[in-house]
């Protein structure tokens, strides 16, 4: 039986960069298909990657399925009480095998170790699978906690206990 292992990785490492690129292509393609009826271009991906580099995810947790890197999630501190989840991604060919649950569990454990009492995230309406996943793991609607991101349409949070 193949198991998931999740560990922090430097955001700038080649492994992290490759996963973040895959994440971006996945969510950008969905956005452009929905709004423009097309996939994103390589130039758009490069522009979005440059924008992402200026938006530090804090800690990047990388999930491996056996020996293969297969997913990631970013986690950063918003304040002493709150951690923000960002850039949650599992490769399409590894979805449905427990990777998202492993990543969320590791993110919550990391946030608790920081002393956070809650974890929040923002997402888009069209990412229905992600929203269903978060609901299954105890996330509910919260008030918007930041402004200025055209892609933020839904804000979710969860109180961390134990």
C-alpha positions as CSV (number, residue, x, y, z in Angstrom):
1,X,0.0,0.0,0.0
2,X,1.4,3.4,-1.0
3,X,1.3,6.0,1.7
4,X,1.5,9.8,1.7
5,X,4.3,11.7,3.4
6,X,4.2,15.4,3.9
7,X,7.1,17.6,4.8
8,X,8.2,21.3,4.5
9,X,10.3,22.2,1.5
10,X,12.0,25.5,0.6
11,X,9.7,27.5,-1.6
12,X,12.6,28.2,-4.0
13,X,13.7,24.6,-4.5
14,X,13.3,23.1,-7.9
15,X,10.8,20.6,-6.5
16,X,8.6,23.3,-5.0
17,X,8.9,25.5,-8.1
18,X,7.7,22.6,-10.3
19,X,4.7,21.9,-8.1
20,X,3.8,25.6,-7.9
21,X,4.0,25.8,-11.7
22,X,1.7,22.7,-12.0
23,X,-0.7,24.3,-9.5
24,X,-0.8,27.6,-11.4
25,X,-1.4,25.9,-14.8
26,X,-4.2,23.9,-13.2
27,X,-6.1,26.8,-11.7
28,X,-5.3,29.3,-14.5
29,X,-6.5,26.9,-17.2
30,X,-9.8,26.5,-15.3
31,X,-10.1,30.3,-15.0
32,X,-9.4,31.0,-18.6
33,X,-11.6,28.2,-19.9
34,X,-14.5,29.4,-17.8
35,X,-14.1,33.1,-18.6
36,X,-12.5,33.2,-22.1
37,X,-13.1,29.7,-23.5
38,X,-9.4,28.9,-23.8
39,X,-6.4,27.6,-21.9
40,X,-3.8,30.0,-20.5
41,X,-0.8,30.8,-22.6
42,X,2.9,30.3,-21.6
43,X,3.3,34.0,-21.4
44,X,0.3,34.3,-19.0
45,X,1.8,31.5,-16.8
46,X,5.1,33.3,-16.7
47,X,3.4,36.6,-15.7
48,X,1.3,34.8,-13.0
49,X,4.4,33.0,-11.7
50,X,6.2,36.4,-11.4
51,X,3.2,37.7,-9.4
52,X,3.2,34.6,-7.2
53,X,6.9,35.0,-6.4
54,X,6.1,38.4,-4.8
55,X,3.4,36.7,-2.6
56,X,5.4,34.5,-0.2
57,X,3.4,31.5,0.9
58,X,5.4,31.3,4.1
59,X,5.8,27.5,4.5
60,X,5.3,25.1,1.6
61,X,4.4,21.6,2.5
62,X,5.1,19.0,-0.2
63,X,3.3,15.7,-0.3
64,X,4.8,12.6,-1.7
65,X,2.9,9.5,-2.8
66,X,5.5,6.9,-2.2
67,X,8.6,8.4,-3.8
68,X,6.8,10.7,-6.2
69,X,6.1,14.4,-5.4
70,X,2.3,14.7,-5.9
71,X,1.0,17.8,-4.2
72,X,1.6,20.9,-2.0
73,X,0.0,23.4,0.2
74,X,1.2,26.8,1.4
75,X,0.7,28.1,4.9
76,X,1.5,31.6,6.3
77,X,0.8,33.5,9.4
78,X,-1.7,36.3,9.1
79,X,-1.4,37.2,12.8
80,X,-0.6,35.5,16.1
81,X,-4.0,33.8,16.1
82,X,-4.6,33.0,12.4
83,X,-2.8,31.0,9.7
84,X,-3.8,31.2,6.0
85,X,-3.9,28.1,3.8
86,X,-2.9,28.8,0.1
87,X,-2.0,27.0,-3.1
88,X,-3.5,23.7,-2.2
89,X,-2.8,21.2,-5.1
90,X,-2.7,17.5,-5.7
91,X,-1.8,16.2,-9.1
92,X,-4.8,15.1,-11.1
93,X,-3.6,11.5,-11.4
94,X,-3.2,11.3,-7.6
95,X,-6.6,12.8,-6.6
96,X,-9.0,10.7,-4.7
97,X,-6.1,8.8,-2.9
98,X,-6.0,10.8,0.3
99,X,-3.4,13.4,-0.5
100,X,-5.6,16.4,0.2
101,X,-6.5,15.0,3.6
102,X,-2.8,14.4,4.3
103,X,-1.9,18.0,3.2
104,X,-4.7,19.5,5.3
105,X,-3.7,17.5,8.3
106,X,-0.1,18.6,8.0
107,X,-1.1,22.2,7.5
108,X,-3.3,22.2,10.6
109,X,-0.6,20.5,12.6
110,X,1.9,23.2,11.5
111,X,-0.5,26.0,12.3
112,X,-1.1,24.6,15.8
113,X,2.6,24.4,16.3
114,X,2.8,28.1,15.5
115,X,0.2,28.8,18.1
116,X,-2.6,29.5,15.7
117,X,-6.2,29.1,16.9
118,X,-7.8,29.2,13.4
119,X,-7.0,28.6,9.8
120,X,-8.5,30.6,6.9
121,X,-8.4,30.4,3.1
122,X,-9.8,32.1,0.1
123,X,-10.9,30.4,-3.1
124,X,-13.0,30.8,-6.2
125,X,-16.6,29.8,-6.8
126,X,-15.7,27.6,-9.8
127,X,-13.3,25.4,-7.7
128,X,-16.3,23.3,-6.5
129,X,-14.2,20.2,-5.7
130,X,-11.9,22.3,-3.5
131,X,-14.8,23.9,-1.7
132,X,-16.4,20.5,-1.1
133,X,-13.1,19.1,0.2
134,X,-12.8,22.0,2.7
135,X,-16.4,21.6,3.8
136,X,-15.8,17.9,4.5
137,X,-12.8,18.9,6.7
138,X,-14.8,21.3,8.8
139,X,-14.2,24.6,7.0
140,X,-17.2,27.1,6.9
141,X,-17.9,30.5,5.6
142,X,-16.1,33.5,7.2
143,X,-16.1,37.2,6.4
144,X,-13.6,38.3,3.8
145,X,-10.2,38.9,5.5
146,X,-8.4,40.6,2.6
147,X,-9.2,42.7,-0.4
148,X,-7.7,43.4,-3.8
149,X,-7.6,39.9,-5.3
150,X,-9.8,39.5,-8.3
151,X,-9.7,35.7,-7.8
152,X,-11.0,35.7,-4.2
153,X,-14.7,34.9,-4.2
154,X,-15.2,32.6,-1.3
155,X,-13.6,32.8,2.2
156,X,-13.6,29.8,4.5
157,X,-12.2,29.2,8.0
158,X,-11.9,26.6,10.7
159,X,-11.2,26.8,14.4
160,X,-8.3,24.7,15.4
161,X,-8.8,22.6,18.6
162,X,-6.6,20.2,20.4
